[in-house]
Amino acid sequence: MIITIKNDKGETLYDVNKIKDDAKKQEATIIINKAGQLQVIVEALDFASRTHRVNLEKLLEGCTEAVIEADQTESKDS
């Protein structure tokens, strides 16, 4: 498995299959799998968040009675 690590020093390619120490190879594989799973979760949460925001916007568009002017909120806070 070839992975790319990008950091301040640049970009480095690693072939995890070439790691000779089996314990290190196994640990690297586990970390790669966990990072991949976390990335999928982050993308799913981002998608869900954007979807909810769009749904809220559509719902609120039909609630004209809830619309307030921006200066009304400022005068209430004062």
Rosetta blueprint (number, residue, H / E / L):
1 M L
2 I E
3 I E
4 T E
5 I E
6 K E
7 N E
8 D L
9 K L
10 G E
11 E E
12 T E
13 L E
14 Y E
15 D E
16 V H
17 N H
18 K H
19 I L
20 K L
21 D L
22 D H
23 A H
24 K H
25 K H
26 Q H
27 E H
28 A H
29 T H
30 I H
31 I H
32 I H
33 N H
34 K H
35 A H
36 G H
37 Q H
38 L H
39 Q H
40 V H
41 I H
42 V H
43 E H
44 A H
45 L H
46 D H
47 F H
48 A H
49 S H
50 R H
51 T H
52 H H
53 R H
54 V H
55 N H
56 L H
57 E H
58 K H
59 L H
60 L H
61 E H
62 G L
63 C L
64 T H
65 E H
66 A H
67 V L
68 I L
69 E L
70 A H
71 D H
72 Q H
73 T H
74 E H
75 S H
76 K H
77 D H
78 S L
